[in-house]
Amino acid sequence: MTAIATQWQHHFVETNQIRLHCVVQGEGDLVVLLHGFPEFWYSWRHQIPALAKHFKVVVPDLRGCNDSDKPASGYDLDTLTTDIRGLIENLGYAKAHVVGHDWGGAIAWNLAHQFPHLLDRLAVLNAPHPHRFLQELVGNLDQLRRSWYLLALQVPGIPEWLIRQNLRSIITNLFQGQAVRKGAFTTEDTAIYQAALEKPGVLSAVLTHYRQLLAPQTWLSSWGKSLAPITAPTLVLWGEEDCFFSQTLVEEMENLVMAPLRLKLLRHCGHWVQQEVPQTVNRELLSFLRTA
């Protein structure tokens, strides 16, 4: 880890009136990796060096996370998507391959709809399409049960206090406890995630992501909304034993993607797919992104 990390560079990129902290490695066509909750760039530690052999890899901390700016607002999906649009443009690229996991995957899906001209190829790892996810929350009792934490986080103030009091055990349970492949996370890994969440302003910011997701204005704007089909070639990798998302969320994806679509289910793998089976994910991403 230490030897590989010496090849990474840390930069700040101005975008959408904030600064995003990014880890950068490699040269060539741009690949942007978007992390989920409660992570930061570190969740892509196994992918960065593998992809950097062929691409310029840029891995931002999302708005509010780790070392990126933590403004009071802007945690709705459209603003987060505009952050990534500005990141790509301010790096000097006309297009990028975008790979997202979890909440980062929701941003990647939205980017494909909102700014299709910026997207070369799209890869999504255990991240339901946000429009489909909201539909399933209403009509799928299994998904509603899996998403109990989203509802609990809607209460202002109390979740922050409870999480701060129990942060170490919560992080350990989220990663080591919920992973199917327990060896994917060391004690050092969970300590690194804990330290990132303990930075001033981070916890409130990351919880605001999820409060915005279930805000009334989000439901009103998405319900019945007609979405233009995604025109970028798309790869979906999905750990079959995801404890947070029902596998029904990957059904009927062909209705959302007009371009070539590949869905690959990964056996004996949970939600933290790129960390539980990194070599498999690296192989699939490289094969997909390097296809002419």
C-alpha positions as CSV (number, residue, x, y, z in Angstrom):
1,M,0.0,0.0,0.0
2,T,2.7,2.5,1.0
3,A,4.8,1.8,-2.2
4,I,1.8,2.2,-4.4
5,A,0.6,5.3,-2.6
6,T,3.8,7.1,-3.4
7,Q,2.7,7.2,-7.0
8,W,-0.5,9.0,-6.2
9,Q,-0.7,12.8,-6.4
10,H,-3.1,14.9,-4.3
11,H,-4.7,17.9,-6.0
12,F,-7.5,20.3,-5.4
13,V,-9.7,21.1,-8.4
14,E,-12.0,24.1,-8.6
15,T,-15.5,23.3,-9.7
16,N,-19.0,24.7,-9.3
17,Q,-17.7,27.3,-6.8
18,I,-16.1,24.7,-4.5
19,R,-12.8,22.8,-4.3
20,L,-12.7,19.1,-4.6
21,H,-9.8,17.1,-3.2
22,C,-8.7,14.5,-5.8
23,V,-6.2,11.7,-6.0
24,V,-4.6,11.5,-9.4
25,Q,-2.4,8.9,-11.2
26,G,-1.6,8.0,-14.8
27,E,-1.9,9.6,-18.2
28,G,-4.2,9.3,-21.1
29,D,-8.0,9.3,-21.5
30,L,-9.7,10.4,-18.3
31,V,-11.4,8.0,-15.9
32,V,-13.3,9.5,-13.0
33,L,-14.0,7.2,-10.0
34,L,-16.9,8.3,-7.7
35,H,-17.1,6.8,-4.2
36,G,-20.2,6.1,-2.1
37,F,-21.3,6.5,1.6
38,P,-19.6,6.6,4.1
39,E,-16.4,6.5,2.0
40,F,-14.0,8.8,0.3
41,W,-11.3,8.3,-2.5
42,Y,-9.7,5.5,-0.4
43,S,-12.5,3.1,-1.4
44,W,-10.9,2.9,-4.9
45,R,-7.4,2.2,-3.6
46,H,-7.3,-1.2,-5.4
47,Q,-8.4,0.2,-8.7
48,I,-6.3,3.4,-9.0
49,P,-2.9,1.8,-9.8
50,A,-4.5,-0.9,-12.1
51,L,-6.4,1.7,-14.2
52,A,-3.6,4.2,-14.1
53,K,-1.5,1.9,-16.3
54,H,-3.8,2.9,-19.2
55,F,-5.6,6.0,-18.2
56,K,-5.4,9.3,-16.3
57,V,-7.4,8.3,-13.1
58,V,-8.9,11.1,-11.0
59,V,-10.7,10.2,-7.8
60,P,-12.4,13.0,-6.0
61,D,-13.7,13.2,-2.5
62,L,-17.3,14.2,-3.1
63,R,-18.6,17.6,-1.8
64,G,-18.6,17.5,2.0
65,C,-16.4,14.4,2.2
66,N,-12.9,14.0,3.7
67,D,-10.7,16.9,2.4
68,S,-13.1,18.5,-0.1
69,D,-15.0,21.7,0.7
70,K,-18.0,21.4,3.0
71,P,-20.4,24.2,2.1
72,A,-23.7,24.5,3.9
73,S,-25.8,23.5,0.8
74,G,-25.5,21.8,-2.6
75,Y,-25.9,18.2,-1.5
76,D,-28.8,17.4,-3.9
77,L,-28.1,15.0,-6.7
78,D,-28.2,17.6,-9.5
79,T,-25.7,19.9,-7.8
80,L,-23.4,17.0,-7.0
81,T,-23.6,16.0,-10.7
82,T,-22.7,19.5,-11.7
83,D,-19.7,19.3,-9.5
84,I,-18.4,16.3,-11.5
85,R,-19.3,18.1,-14.8
86,G,-17.1,21.0,-13.7
87,L,-14.3,18.6,-12.6
88,I,-14.1,17.0,-16.0
89,E,-14.2,20.3,-17.8
90,N,-11.7,22.0,-15.6
91,L,-9.3,19.1,-16.0
92,G,-9.3,20.1,-19.7
93,Y,-11.2,17.1,-21.0
94,A,-14.2,17.0,-23.4
95,K,-15.2,13.5,-22.3
96,A,-14.5,11.0,-19.6
97,H,-15.2,7.4,-18.6
98,V,-17.2,7.6,-15.3
99,V,-17.3,4.8,-12.8
100,G,-19.5,5.1,-9.7
101,H,-20.3,3.0,-6.6
102,D,-23.2,3.4,-4.3
103,W,-24.0,7.2,-4.0
104,G,-21.3,7.9,-6.5
105,G,-23.1,5.5,-8.9
106,A,-26.3,7.6,-8.5
107,I,-24.3,10.6,-9.5
108,A,-22.9,8.7,-12.5
109,W,-26.4,7.7,-13.6
110,N,-27.6,11.2,-13.3
111,L,-24.6,12.6,-15.2
112,A,-25.4,10.2,-18.1
113,H,-28.8,11.8,-18.3
114,Q,-28.0,15.4,-17.6
115,F,-24.7,15.8,-19.5
116,P,-24.5,12.9,-22.1
117,H,-21.9,14.8,-24.2
118,L,-19.4,14.5,-21.3
119,L,-19.6,10.7,-21.0
120,D,-17.6,8.3,-23.0
121,R,-18.4,5.1,-21.1
122,L,-20.4,4.5,-17.9
123,A,-19.7,1.8,-15.3
124,V,-21.9,1.4,-12.2
125,L,-21.1,-0.8,-9.2
126,N,-23.9,-1.7,-6.8
127,A,-25.8,1.5,-7.3
128,P,-29.4,1.5,-8.4
129,H,-30.7,4.1,-10.8
130,P,-31.9,6.9,-8.5
131,H,-35.3,7.1,-10.2
132,R,-35.8,3.4,-10.0
133,F,-34.7,3.4,-6.4
134,L,-37.3,5.9,-5.3
135,Q,-40.0,3.8,-7.1
136,E,-38.8,0.7,-5.2
137,L,-38.9,2.5,-1.9
138,V,-42.6,2.9,-2.4
139,G,-43.5,-0.4,-3.9
140,N,-41.0,-2.9,-2.6
141,L,-41.3,-3.9,1.1
142,D,-37.9,-5.7,0.9
143,Q,-36.1,-2.6,-0.3
144,L,-37.9,-0.5,2.3
145,R,-36.7,-2.8,5.0
146,R,-33.1,-2.6,3.7
147,S,-33.3,1.2,3.6
148,W,-34.5,1.7,7.2
149,Y,-31.3,3.7,7.9
150,L,-32.3,6.3,5.2
151,L,-35.5,7.0,7.1
152,A,-33.7,7.1,10.5
153,L,-31.3,9.7,9.1
154,Q,-34.1,12.1,8.3
155,V,-34.4,13.2,11.9
156,P,-32.3,16.4,12.3
157,G,-29.5,16.4,14.9
158,I,-30.1,13.1,16.7
159,P,-28.4,10.8,14.1
160,E,-25.2,12.9,14.2
161,W,-25.0,12.7,17.9
162,L,-25.7,8.9,18.0
163,I,-23.2,8.2,15.2
164,R,-20.4,10.3,16.9
165,Q,-20.9,8.4,20.2
166,N,-20.6,5.0,18.4
167,L,-18.6,5.8,15.3
168,R,-16.0,3.1,15.7
169,S,-18.5,0.3,16.1
170,I,-20.7,1.6,13.4
171,I,-17.9,1.8,10.9
172,T,-16.6,-1.6,11.8
173,N,-20.1,-3.1,11.4
174,L,-20.7,-1.3,8.1
175,F,-17.6,-2.6,6.4
176,Q,-16.3,-5.7,8.2
177,G,-19.7,-6.7,9.5
178,Q,-21.7,-6.2,6.3
179,A,-19.1,-7.5,3.8
180,V,-19.5,-11.0,2.5
181,R,-15.8,-11.4,2.2
182,K,-14.7,-10.4,5.6
183,G,-11.0,-10.2,4.8
184,A,-11.6,-7.3,2.5
185,F,-11.3,-4.8,5.4
186,T,-8.5,-4.7,7.9
187,T,-8.5,-2.9,11.2
188,E,-6.3,-0.2,9.5
189,D,-8.9,0.3,6.8
190,T,-11.8,0.9,9.2
191,A,-9.6,3.3,11.2
192,I,-8.9,5.2,8.0
193,Y,-12.6,5.5,7.2
194,Q,-13.3,6.6,10.8
195,A,-10.6,9.3,10.7
196,A,-12.1,10.7,7.5
197,L,-15.6,10.9,9.1
198,E,-14.1,12.6,12.2
199,K,-12.9,15.6,10.3
200,P,-14.8,18.8,11.1
201,G,-18.0,19.1,9.1
202,V,-17.8,15.8,7.3
203,L,-20.5,13.8,9.2
204,S,-23.2,16.5,8.9
205,A,-22.3,16.9,5.2
206,V,-22.5,13.2,4.3
207,L,-25.8,12.8,6.1
208,T,-27.2,15.8,4.2
209,H,-26.6,13.8,1.0
210,Y,-29.2,11.3,2.2
211,R,-31.6,13.8,3.6
212,Q,-31.7,15.5,0.2
213,L,-32.4,12.2,-1.5
214,L,-35.7,11.8,0.4
215,A,-36.6,15.5,0.6
216,P,-40.1,16.3,-0.7
217,Q,-38.7,18.4,-3.5
218,T,-36.7,15.4,-4.7
219,W,-39.8,13.2,-4.8
220,L,-41.9,15.9,-6.6
221,S,-39.2,16.5,-9.2
222,S,-38.6,12.8,-10.0
223,W,-42.1,11.3,-9.8
224,G,-43.5,10.8,-13.2
225,K,-40.4,12.4,-14.8
226,S,-39.5,11.3,-18.3
227,L,-35.8,10.4,-18.7
228,A,-34.0,10.4,-22.0
229,P,-32.3,7.0,-22.5
230,I,-28.7,6.8,-21.7
231,T,-26.6,6.8,-24.9
232,A,-23.2,5.8,-23.4
233,P,-22.1,2.1,-23.4
234,T,-22.8,0.9,-19.9
235,L,-21.5,-1.7,-17.6
236,V,-23.2,-2.7,-14.3
237,L,-21.4,-4.8,-11.8
238,W,-23.5,-6.1,-8.9
239,G,-22.5,-8.1,-5.8
240,E,-25.4,-10.6,-5.5
241,E,-25.4,-10.5,-1.7
242,D,-25.8,-6.8,-1.2
243,C,-27.4,-6.2,2.1
244,F,-28.5,-2.6,1.3
245,F,-30.0,-3.0,-2.2
246,S,-32.5,-5.6,-3.5
247,Q,-31.4,-7.4,-6.6
248,T,-34.7,-6.4,-8.2
249,L,-33.1,-3.0,-8.7
250,V,-31.1,-4.3,-11.6
251,E,-34.2,-5.5,-13.5
252,E,-35.4,-3.7,-16.6
253,M,-32.2,-1.6,-17.0
254,E,-32.5,-2.0,-20.7
255,N,-35.4,0.5,-20.5
256,L,-32.9,3.1,-19.3
257,V,-30.0,2.5,-21.6
258,M,-30.2,2.8,-25.4
259,A,-26.5,1.9,-25.9
260,P,-24.9,-1.5,-25.4
261,L,-25.5,-2.6,-21.8
262,R,-23.8,-5.4,-19.9
263,L,-24.9,-6.6,-16.5
264,K,-22.6,-8.9,-14.5
265,L,-23.7,-10.4,-11.2
266,L,-20.8,-11.3,-8.9
267,R,-21.3,-14.3,-6.7
268,H,-20.4,-14.5,-3.0
269,C,-19.9,-10.7,-2.9
270,G,-21.7,-7.9,-1.0
271,H,-22.2,-4.2,-1.4
272,W,-18.5,-3.2,-1.2
273,V,-17.8,-4.8,-4.5
274,Q,-14.6,-3.0,-5.6
275,Q,-13.1,-3.8,-2.2
276,E,-14.4,-7.3,-1.7
277,V,-13.4,-8.6,-5.2
278,P,-10.9,-6.0,-6.4
279,Q,-9.1,-8.2,-9.0
280,T,-12.4,-9.1,-10.6
281,V,-13.6,-5.5,-10.7
282,N,-10.3,-4.4,-12.1
283,R,-10.4,-7.0,-14.9
284,E,-14.0,-6.1,-15.8
285,L,-13.3,-2.4,-15.8
286,L,-10.2,-2.7,-17.9
287,S,-11.9,-4.9,-20.4
288,F,-14.9,-2.6,-20.7
289,L,-13.1,0.8,-20.7
290,R,-10.4,-0.4,-23.2
291,T,-12.9,-1.7,-25.7
292,A,-12.6,0.3,-28.9
